[in-house]
Amino acid sequence: MKLVIRHFLLLLGIVWFAGVAPARAADSFVWDAQGKKISAEVGAWPLPVLLQRISAATGWQVFIEPGTTFTASAKFQQLPLGEALHTLLGNLNFALVPQSNAPAQLFVFQTTMQAATQRVIAAPDTGKILDTAQPIPNQLVVTVKPGTDIEALAQQLGARVVGRVAGLNTYLLEFPDAAATALARTALGSNSAVVAVDSNYHVVPPEPGRRLLASSAPFSDMKVKPAEPGAQTVILLDTQLDPNACGLEGYLLPSLSAAGTTALAAATGAGPSHGTSMAETIVRAANGNVKIRPVDVYGASETTTTFNVASGIYLGVNAGGTLVNMSLSSAGNSVFLQQVIQAARRQGVAFYAAAGNEPVTTPMYPAAYPEVVSVTAGDRNGNLASYANRNPSVAVVAAGNSVVCYGDQSWLVSGTSAAAAAMSGQTAAAAANHPGAAMPQVQAAVVGASVKPKL
C-alpha cells in the first residue's frame, strides 16, 4: 500500500512518498556533505544507475525492494537533501535512516520499507545492481581428474582458462556467451574426465573506512607486544595490504595472491585498504601475539569471487596456518568453496567469516557453511547492529566497530568484517596461551565463552 505522508525528516528517517520529477538530459550528481545538499543533472538514468551514483557520492548503504523499476530525469542545483531525493526518485517511496558510527541507510521501495532488502552494489563494468546470489555469467568452475589436459578441453569447448588451482585440478573457464556456457555445462556433465562442475559467484565489495576527526585511543598509541616466535598464524583473505600502515611491522608474513599479483599496495593517502584495516584489527584483538599471512583475493578489482576465495584458502593453508579469517560474504552458494573449506577443516583448520552487512535473514557464504563460525556485529548483550545479517547460522556477536591507524590518522571501520577479524584475533591469543591445543578446540572454547546473538 502506498504511503501518503508528505513530510520528510532526515534525522528520524521518516518515509516520504515523492512526486514525479521532470525529464532532463545530462550526467552529473554532486553531494555537498557539509551543507547536506545535492546538485544533479540527470538524463534518463535507470534506477540502478541512479542509486549506485548516490551510494558512491554519499557513502550511504542503499537498499531497494526487488523488482522496483524507475527512470530518473531531473536538473537542479543545491537542493536540500529531502527535496533533492524527492525530485530524483519520483513516485517511489524512500527512507533515509541515520546510523550510529556507520553510514546512513537509504531504503527505496514501492510497498514497505521492510521489503527493501536488496543491497545496491555496482556490478563490474555492467551498470547493473550486483546480485551475488546469481552465478557470474559465462563462467564455470571445472574439476578434472589428474592428468587431464585442461587447455585442450577448454579449446574443445570454445573457452579460455582464466583461473586455476592446479593442486586441486580445478580451473575457471570463461565462455563467449550464455549459449556456449550452457552447451559446455551439458558436455562436461557427460565427460568421464570431469569430476565436478560448479558456478562462480561475486563477493560483496568491502566497506571503506572513514577518517575520524579525533579519537581518544588511536591504534598508533597502543603498544601491543611484539609477536612471539610461537605466535599463531592467521590467514587473512582480503584485499592487498599496505606495509606502511601503523603498527603492522613485525606481524606480517610474506604475502600471497589468488588474484594474479603478489605486489603489495602502495600507500595512496585515500585511507587504509580493507585488508590493512582487518590486519590491524586482528593484531589489536590478539594483543600482538599473532602472525598474519595476507592472501590477496581481490587484486586490482573492487570485487572478488568465490573461486578466488577458495584458491586463497588453498594457498594460505599450504603456506602454514590453522586459522582463516574471511571478512567477506556472498549470497552465492559455491560447492567448490565449501569443499575446499571442508578439506581444510579435516586437517585442523578453523574458520571465521563475516555474516554480512545486510539486515536480512537470508544466508551469506562462506559464513553460513556449518564448517565456518559466522560472526555478526552487535553489542555485549547480543543485540545486533541495525545493518547486520541475522540468519540462523550466525553463531556469535562481536563489536562491529574498529579504530585503526593509517597515515598518522585514526580511521573507523564498521561492519561484520571487523567483528570477524576481532574474533580471529581473540582466538589466536587464546591458542597462544594453550600451546599444543588443536585450533578447532580452541575456537570452540572461545566461541562458547562469547556473546550469542539475539536473533
C-alpha positions as CSV (number, residue, x, y, z in Angstrom):
1,M,0.0,0.0,0.0
2,K,1.4,3.4,-1.0
3,L,2.4,5.8,1.8
4,V,0.7,9.2,1.8
5,I,3.0,11.1,4.3
6,R,4.2,14.3,2.7
7,H,6.9,15.4,5.1
8,F,10.5,14.3,5.2
9,L,12.5,14.3,8.4
10,L,16.1,13.2,7.8
11,L,17.3,12.6,11.4
12,L,14.3,10.4,12.2
13,G,14.4,8.5,8.9
14,I,10.7,9.2,8.2
15,V,9.4,7.9,4.8
16,W,8.4,10.4,2.1
17,F,6.1,9.5,-0.8
18,A,7.7,11.5,-3.6
19,G,6.3,13.2,-6.7
20,V,7.3,12.8,-10.3
21,A,10.5,14.6,-11.5
22,P,10.7,16.4,-14.8
23,A,12.7,14.8,-17.6
24,R,16.2,16.3,-18.3
25,A,19.2,15.0,-20.1
26,A,22.7,15.2,-18.6
27,D,25.1,13.3,-16.5
28,S,26.2,14.6,-13.1
29,F,25.5,14.1,-9.4
30,V,27.2,16.2,-6.7
31,W,26.8,15.7,-3.0
32,D,27.7,18.6,-0.7
33,A,28.3,16.7,2.6
34,Q,28.9,19.8,4.6
35,G,25.7,21.6,3.6
36,K,23.7,18.4,3.1
37,K,22.6,19.5,-0.4
38,I,22.6,17.8,-3.8
39,S,23.1,19.2,-7.3
40,A,22.2,16.9,-10.2
41,E,21.7,16.9,-13.9
42,V,20.2,13.5,-14.8
43,G,19.0,12.4,-18.2
44,A,17.1,9.1,-18.2
45,W,19.1,7.2,-15.7
46,P,17.8,3.7,-14.9
47,L,17.1,3.3,-11.1
48,P,20.2,1.0,-10.5
49,V,22.5,3.6,-12.1
50,L,20.9,6.5,-10.0
51,L,21.2,4.6,-6.8
52,Q,24.8,3.5,-7.5
53,R,25.7,7.1,-8.1
54,I,24.0,8.2,-4.9
55,S,25.8,5.5,-2.9
56,A,29.2,6.3,-4.4
57,A,28.8,10.0,-3.8
58,T,27.4,9.9,-0.3
59,G,28.8,6.7,1.2
60,W,25.3,5.6,2.2
61,Q,24.3,2.0,2.2
62,V,21.4,1.8,-0.3
63,F,18.7,-0.9,-0.3
64,I,16.0,-1.4,-2.9
65,E,12.8,-3.5,-3.0
66,P,13.5,-6.3,-5.5
67,G,11.6,-5.8,-8.8
68,T,11.4,-2.0,-8.4
69,T,12.0,-0.1,-11.7
70,F,12.1,3.6,-12.5
71,T,13.9,6.0,-14.8
72,A,15.1,9.3,-13.3
73,S,15.3,12.6,-15.1
74,A,15.9,15.9,-13.3
75,K,18.0,19.0,-13.2
76,F,18.6,21.2,-10.1
77,Q,21.3,22.9,-8.1
78,Q,21.9,22.8,-4.3
79,L,18.6,21.4,-3.2
80,P,18.2,20.4,0.4
81,L,18.5,16.7,0.9
82,G,14.9,15.8,1.3
83,E,13.7,17.9,-1.7
84,A,16.5,16.5,-3.9
85,L,15.7,12.9,-3.1
86,H,12.0,13.7,-3.7
87,T,12.8,15.1,-7.1
88,L,15.2,12.3,-8.1
89,L,13.1,9.3,-7.0
90,G,9.7,10.4,-8.5
91,N,6.8,8.4,-7.2
92,L,8.9,5.9,-5.3
93,N,8.8,5.7,-1.5
94,F,12.1,6.2,0.4
95,A,13.5,6.4,3.9
96,L,16.9,7.7,4.9
97,V,17.9,6.4,8.3
98,P,21.0,7.7,10.2
99,Q,23.2,5.1,11.9
100,S,25.5,5.4,14.9
101,N,29.1,5.1,13.9
102,A,28.1,3.7,10.5
103,P,27.0,5.1,7.1
104,A,23.3,6.2,6.8
105,Q,21.0,3.7,5.1
106,L,18.7,4.7,2.2
107,F,15.7,2.4,1.6
108,V,13.9,2.7,-1.8
109,F,10.6,0.8,-2.2
110,Q,7.2,0.5,-3.6
111,T,5.3,-1.2,-0.8
112,T,7.0,-1.2,2.6
113,M,10.4,-0.2,3.9
114,Q,10.9,-3.7,5.2
115,A,10.7,-5.0,1.7
116,A,13.8,-3.1,0.6
117,T,16.3,-5.9,1.2
118,Q,18.5,-5.9,-1.9
119,R,21.8,-4.0,-1.4
120,V,22.6,-1.7,-4.3
121,I,26.2,-2.6,-5.4
122,A,27.5,-1.9,-8.9
123,A,28.3,-5.0,-10.9
124,P,31.8,-4.6,-12.5
125,D,31.5,-3.0,-16.0
126,T,27.8,-3.5,-16.3
127,G,26.0,-0.6,-14.6
128,K,23.6,-3.2,-13.1
129,I,23.0,-4.0,-9.5
130,L,25.4,-6.7,-8.3
131,D,23.4,-9.7,-7.3
132,T,25.8,-12.1,-5.6
133,A,23.2,-14.9,-5.5
134,Q,23.4,-15.2,-9.3
135,P,26.2,-17.0,-11.0
136,I,28.8,-14.9,-12.8
137,P,27.7,-15.1,-16.5
138,N,29.7,-17.2,-18.9
139,Q,32.0,-18.8,-16.2
140,L,32.2,-22.4,-15.0
141,V,34.4,-23.9,-12.3
142,V,35.6,-27.3,-13.5
143,T,37.4,-30.0,-11.5
144,V,39.0,-32.8,-13.6
145,K,40.9,-36.0,-13.0
146,P,44.7,-35.8,-12.6
147,G,46.5,-35.8,-15.9
148,T,43.6,-34.2,-17.8
149,D,44.8,-31.6,-20.4
150,I,42.7,-28.7,-19.3
151,E,43.9,-26.4,-22.1
152,A,42.8,-29.0,-24.7
153,L,39.5,-29.5,-23.0
154,A,38.9,-25.7,-22.9
155,Q,39.7,-25.4,-26.6
156,Q,37.2,-28.1,-27.5
157,L,34.5,-26.2,-25.6
158,G,35.5,-22.8,-27.1
159,A,36.6,-21.5,-23.7
160,R,39.6,-19.8,-22.0
161,V,41.2,-20.9,-18.8
162,V,41.2,-17.7,-16.7
163,G,41.9,-19.2,-13.3
164,R,43.5,-22.3,-11.8
165,V,44.1,-24.2,-8.6
166,A,46.4,-26.7,-10.1
167,G,46.9,-28.6,-6.9
168,L,43.2,-29.4,-6.8
169,N,42.9,-30.0,-10.5
170,T,40.3,-27.2,-10.5
171,Y,40.1,-24.5,-13.2
172,L,37.9,-21.5,-14.0
173,L,36.7,-21.5,-17.6
174,E,35.3,-18.4,-19.4
175,F,33.0,-18.7,-22.4
176,P,32.0,-16.2,-25.1
177,D,28.3,-16.2,-24.3
178,A,25.4,-17.8,-22.3
179,A,24.6,-20.3,-25.1
180,A,28.2,-21.6,-25.2
181,T,28.2,-21.8,-21.4
182,A,25.0,-23.9,-21.3
183,L,26.3,-26.3,-24.0
184,A,29.6,-26.7,-22.2
185,R,27.9,-27.5,-18.9
186,T,26.0,-30.3,-20.6
187,A,29.1,-31.6,-22.4
188,L,31.2,-31.5,-19.2
189,G,28.5,-33.4,-17.3
190,S,28.9,-36.4,-19.6
191,N,32.8,-36.2,-19.8
192,S,34.4,-39.1,-17.9
193,A,37.5,-36.9,-17.2
194,V,35.4,-34.3,-15.3
195,V,34.9,-34.7,-11.6
196,A,32.6,-31.7,-10.9
197,V,31.2,-28.6,-12.5
198,D,30.2,-25.5,-10.4
199,S,29.3,-21.9,-10.8
200,N,31.4,-18.9,-9.8
201,Y,29.9,-16.0,-7.7
202,H,30.8,-12.4,-7.0
203,V,31.6,-11.5,-3.4
204,V,30.3,-8.2,-1.9
205,P,32.9,-5.4,-2.1
206,P,34.4,-4.5,1.3
207,E,33.2,-1.4,3.1
208,P,35.6,1.5,3.1
209,G,36.9,3.1,6.3
210,R,36.1,6.6,7.4
211,R,38.5,9.1,8.8
212,L,37.9,10.3,12.3
213,L,38.3,13.9,13.3
214,A,39.5,12.8,16.7
215,S,39.9,9.6,18.7
216,S,40.8,9.0,22.4
217,A,42.8,5.9,21.6
218,P,44.3,5.8,18.1
219,F,45.8,2.5,17.3
220,S,49.3,4.0,16.8
221,D,49.4,4.8,20.6
222,M,48.5,1.3,21.6
223,K,51.7,-0.6,22.4
224,V,50.9,-4.2,21.6
225,K,53.7,-6.6,22.4
226,P,55.9,-8.0,19.6
227,A,54.8,-11.2,18.1
228,E,56.5,-14.2,19.8
229,P,58.2,-16.9,17.8
230,G,55.4,-19.4,18.5
231,A,52.6,-17.0,17.8
232,Q,49.6,-18.4,15.9
233,T,49.3,-17.6,12.2
234,V,46.1,-16.2,10.9
235,I,45.5,-16.5,7.2
236,L,43.8,-13.2,6.1
237,L,41.8,-13.5,2.9
238,D,41.3,-9.9,1.8
239,T,42.5,-7.0,-0.3
240,Q,46.2,-6.1,-0.6
241,L,47.8,-4.7,2.5
242,D,49.8,-1.5,2.8
243,P,53.0,-2.5,4.7
244,N,53.4,1.1,5.8
245,A,50.2,1.1,7.9
246,C,50.6,1.9,11.6
247,G,51.6,-0.9,13.9
248,L,51.9,-3.9,11.5
249,E,55.7,-4.0,11.5
250,G,56.8,-7.5,12.6
251,Y,53.4,-9.1,12.3
252,L,53.2,-9.8,8.6
253,L,54.4,-12.9,6.8
254,P,55.2,-12.8,3.1
255,S,52.0,-12.0,1.1
256,L,50.4,-14.5,-1.3
257,S,47.9,-13.8,-4.1
258,A,45.0,-15.7,-5.6
259,A,44.2,-12.7,-7.9
260,G,47.1,-12.6,-10.3
261,T,49.6,-10.4,-8.5
262,T,51.7,-10.6,-5.4
263,A,52.6,-6.9,-5.2
264,L,51.6,-5.1,-2.0
265,A,49.5,-2.0,-2.5
266,A,51.3,1.3,-2.3
267,A,50.1,4.0,0.1
268,T,47.6,6.2,-1.6
269,G,46.6,8.6,1.2
270,A,43.0,7.8,0.5
271,G,42.7,5.6,3.5
272,P,43.6,2.1,4.6
273,S,42.7,-0.8,2.4
274,H,40.1,-3.2,3.8
275,G,42.8,-5.8,4.3
276,T,45.0,-3.4,6.1
277,S,42.1,-2.5,8.5
278,M,41.4,-6.2,9.1
279,A,45.0,-6.9,9.8
280,E,45.3,-4.1,12.4
281,T,42.0,-5.3,14.0
282,I,43.4,-8.8,14.3
283,V,46.7,-7.7,15.8
284,R,45.0,-5.5,18.3
285,A,42.4,-8.2,19.4
286,A,45.3,-10.6,19.8
287,N,47.4,-8.1,21.8
288,G,50.1,-8.6,19.2
289,N,50.5,-12.3,19.9
290,V,49.9,-13.3,16.3
291,K,51.4,-13.6,12.8
292,I,49.3,-12.7,9.7
293,R,49.6,-14.4,6.4
294,P,48.0,-12.0,3.9
295,V,46.4,-13.6,0.9
296,D,45.2,-11.2,-1.7
297,V,41.9,-12.4,-3.3
298,Y,40.9,-9.1,-4.9
299,G,43.9,-7.9,-6.9
300,A,43.1,-4.8,-8.9
301,S,39.4,-5.4,-8.8
302,E,36.8,-3.9,-6.5
303,T,35.2,-7.3,-6.1
304,T,36.4,-10.9,-5.8
305,T,34.8,-14.2,-6.5
306,T,34.1,-17.5,-4.6
307,F,36.7,-19.1,-6.9
308,N,39.4,-16.7,-5.8
309,V,38.4,-17.2,-2.1
310,A,38.7,-21.0,-2.5
311,S,42.1,-20.6,-4.2
312,G,43.2,-18.2,-1.4
313,I,42.3,-20.8,1.2
314,Y,44.3,-23.4,-0.6
315,L,47.4,-21.2,-0.9
316,G,47.2,-19.9,2.7
317,V,46.8,-23.3,4.3
318,N,49.6,-24.8,2.3
319,A,51.8,-22.0,3.4
320,G,51.1,-22.7,7.0
321,G,48.4,-21.6,9.4
322,T,45.4,-23.1,11.2
323,L,43.0,-20.2,11.5
324,V,41.5,-18.4,8.5
325,N,39.8,-15.0,8.6
326,M,37.3,-14.3,5.8
327,S,35.9,-10.8,6.3
328,L,33.8,-11.1,3.2
329,S,30.5,-12.5,2.1
330,S,28.4,-13.6,-0.9
331,A,24.8,-14.8,-1.4
332,G,26.2,-17.4,-3.9
333,N,26.4,-20.9,-2.5
334,S,29.6,-22.3,-4.1
335,V,30.0,-26.1,-3.9
336,F,33.7,-25.8,-4.7
337,L,34.3,-23.2,-2.0
338,Q,32.6,-25.4,0.6
339,Q,34.6,-28.5,-0.4
340,V,37.9,-26.6,0.0
341,I,36.8,-25.4,3.4
342,Q,35.7,-29.0,4.4
343,A,39.1,-30.4,3.3
344,A,41.0,-27.8,5.4
345,R,38.7,-28.3,8.3
346,R,39.5,-32.1,8.3
347,Q,43.2,-31.0,8.6
348,G,42.5,-29.0,11.8
349,V,42.0,-25.5,10.2
350,A,39.4,-23.3,11.8
351,F,37.4,-20.5,10.0
352,Y,35.7,-17.3,10.9
353,A,33.6,-15.3,8.4
354,A,31.6,-12.1,8.3
355,A,27.8,-12.8,8.4
356,G,27.1,-9.9,6.1
357,N,26.1,-6.2,6.3
358,E,22.5,-6.5,5.2
359,P,19.7,-6.7,7.8
360,V,18.2,-9.8,6.3
361,T,17.8,-13.5,7.3
362,T,19.0,-15.0,4.1
363,P,22.3,-16.9,4.4
364,M,25.5,-15.4,3.3
365,Y,28.5,-17.5,2.4
366,P,31.0,-18.7,3.4
367,A,29.7,-17.8,6.9
368,A,26.6,-19.9,6.5
369,Y,28.6,-23.1,5.9
370,P,28.5,-25.4,9.0
371,E,32.3,-25.7,9.0
372,V,32.6,-21.9,9.5
373,V,31.8,-19.8,12.5
374,S,29.6,-17.0,11.4
375,V,30.2,-13.7,13.1
376,T,27.8,-10.8,13.1
377,A,28.1,-7.3,14.7
378,G,26.3,-6.1,17.8
379,D,26.7,-5.2,21.5
380,R,27.8,-7.2,24.5
381,N,24.2,-8.1,25.3
382,G,23.7,-9.9,22.0
383,N,21.7,-7.1,20.3
384,L,22.5,-7.0,16.6
385,A,23.6,-3.8,14.8
386,S,20.9,-2.5,12.5
387,Y,22.8,-3.4,9.4
388,A,23.9,-6.9,10.5
389,N,22.8,-10.2,8.9
390,R,20.6,-12.2,11.3
391,N,20.5,-15.6,9.6
392,P,20.0,-18.6,12.0
393,S,23.6,-19.7,11.1
394,V,25.0,-16.7,12.9
395,A,26.9,-18.2,15.9
396,V,28.5,-15.2,17.8
397,V,28.3,-11.5,18.2
398,A,31.4,-9.2,18.3
399,A,32.0,-5.5,18.1
400,G,31.4,-4.1,14.6
401,N,33.5,-1.0,15.0
402,S,37.3,-0.9,14.9
403,V,39.5,2.1,15.1
404,V,42.7,1.7,13.0
405,C,45.6,3.9,12.2
406,Y,46.7,5.0,8.7
407,G,48.8,7.9,7.7
408,D,49.1,9.0,11.4
409,Q,45.3,9.4,11.5
410,S,42.5,7.4,13.0
411,W,40.0,5.6,10.8
412,L,36.8,3.9,11.7
413,V,35.9,0.6,10.1
414,S,32.4,-0.7,10.7
415,G,30.6,-4.0,9.8
416,T,30.6,-7.7,10.4
417,S,34.0,-7.8,8.7
418,A,35.5,-6.1,11.7
419,A,33.6,-8.4,14.1
420,A,35.0,-11.5,12.3
421,A,38.5,-10.1,12.5
422,A,38.2,-9.4,16.2
423,M,37.1,-13.0,16.8
424,S,40.1,-14.2,14.8
425,G,42.5,-12.1,16.9
426,Q,40.9,-13.3,20.2
427,T,41.2,-16.9,19.1
428,A,44.8,-16.5,18.1
429,A,45.6,-15.1,21.5
430,A,43.8,-18.0,23.2
431,A,45.7,-20.5,21.1
432,A,49.0,-18.9,22.1
433,N,48.0,-19.3,25.8
434,H,47.3,-23.0,25.2
435,P,50.3,-24.4,23.2
436,G,49.6,-27.8,21.7
437,A,45.8,-27.5,21.7
438,A,44.2,-28.1,18.4
439,M,42.8,-24.9,16.8
440,P,39.2,-26.1,16.3
441,Q,39.1,-26.9,20.1
442,V,40.5,-23.5,20.9
443,Q,38.0,-21.9,18.6
444,A,35.1,-23.8,20.2
445,A,36.1,-22.7,23.6
446,V,36.4,-19.0,22.5
447,V,33.0,-19.1,20.7
448,G,31.4,-20.9,23.7
449,A,32.5,-18.0,26.0
450,S,31.5,-15.3,23.6
451,V,28.2,-13.3,23.2
452,K,25.4,-15.1,21.5
453,P,23.1,-13.3,19.1
454,K,19.5,-12.4,19.9
455,L,18.0,-13.3,16.5
